[in-house]
Every structure is written in structure tokens, then in C-alpha cells.
């Protein structure tokens, strides 16, 4: 179960070419992305012409959102069973890599921070299963107690990763659209209509899918926090339909510039609050597991 790694993304695109994409694997049919073809991934060694013709900012990130939602729907019992069967050196989070930007890009630090903290939590959970195993139990505690405490953190980091992918897509679309408005599409090779078609609209629909009833509570909270982004994208689409692509692009850039404080201040604060809430709820799940033992 590797969601989002470069190898998994390439395998996903190959499966889609053969007629059986995995973009909707593990997600409900109510999700708008269900059955849709996964956006083409950008290989690491493409030529400059191919790179210029690909407008997508983070295709692997948008394609991985349904899979990350499916991973977040993992129940506590399934999580404990997976921890019992996983070797400490073979953790799921340890295999992940940034999806929005290249690994050596300094701007990918927030995404690498999310993945690194989640990998640390998973490593603690796996080592707790090894140290507190049944043959040498520590203080008569089952390893399931400590792993139940860390399970909410696992879900919160998945939701934070989803929120970061969509936020990065939105902010990148604003920046690229600003360049096109200033220097023209011929110089930037980023047509405005393709930005709306391949970046803004899919990101808005992805936020809408996060709030569906079949999603877990952590994913739905992330969708609620990103609801302003969907509203701004829909407003810009209405202007494009009624006035034109140029005026709609100006409105989209203006709205993005006026709401900078939300993406820089509010969303990180909500992420920290979510981590604190996960720690507090972790005590409840560990006590439930302790009482069951």
C-alpha cells in the first residue's frame, strides 16, 4: 500500500493506459474523481519541450488525493493489524516523497516536514510493537495501547498532507496566472484556459469531494478548512463564463492576493490545532484499548 511515491505514480499511469486506472481505488463512487483517468505524471528526465507543454503544477499530488483519502479511512483495528505485520524499517510513511515539488526544491520543505513528522510517529508506533511485544511486555501493557495513542496522529498527518497539496496547487495557480497576465502566454507557455481546465477546476472539485459524507472526520475537516478555496475558484469560473477568460483570471489573481493571510496564517494554525486535538484524543483511544485488554 504505497500511495504517492514516484514508482507508484508511474505504475498508476501505466495501469490507466491499459484501461484500468487506480485513481479511484479505495474511494467511493460518490467521489467526483471516481473512474476518472489519473493526470499524466511528469518523469524526472523529460525534455524541455515536453516540460513546457505540461501545464500541470503537481499532477501526482492531485492524482494521489483519492488514495490518501482511502488511507485516512483506515480503521483503528486495521491500523493496529498493519502495525503488527509491518517491520520497523518498512514503514508506509518512510516510502513517501513530496508530490507537489521536487525533493531538492527548497519550497518543498513544508511537505517534507509533514512526511518526516508522520514517518517519525509511524516509526515510534512500529518500535513500540517490537519493544512491548507479548513475549517481553513492558509494565503489562500491550503494544496496541501505545499504537492506539498514535493512530489519530497518523490520520491528522494524512489530512494535513491533502490540505498542503491543494493549497500548493491553488497558490501555484495564482503565481503562474500572474506571470501569464504580465508577460503573455507565448512567453510563459501557460495558457489561461488550460490553467482553469487542468488546475483550478480539478482542485475545486477535489475540495468538494473531501466534504462528502463517506469521508472520515479528519478529511472532512480539511475540506471544510479549504472551502474558501473552492468558493474563490467557483467565483472565478462564473466570471469566466459571463465576461471572459481575461477578466476571470484577473479576478482569480485578485482574490488570491487578498486572501494571502488565510493560507499563510490560518491554515498552519489549524494544522497545529489538529495535531494537538489528535494527541488529546489519542489518550481516549489508548484508554479504550487498555480497558479492552
Secondary structure, DSSP 8 states (H G I E B T S, - for coil): ---S-HHHHHHHHHHHHTT---TTTTS-TTSTTTT--------TT--HHHHHH---S-HHHHHHHHHHHHHHT--HHHHHHHHHHS-TTS-SGGG---SSS-TT-GGGHHHHHHHHHHHHHHHHHHHHHHHT-GGG-BTTB-HHHHHHHHHHHHHHHHHHHHHHHHHHHHHHHHHHHHHHHHH-HHHH---HHHHIIIIIHHHHHHHHHHTSTTS-HHHHHHHHHTHHHHHHHHHHHHHHHHT-HHHHHHHHHHHHHHTHHIIIIIHHHHHHHHHHHHHHHHHHHHHHHHHH-
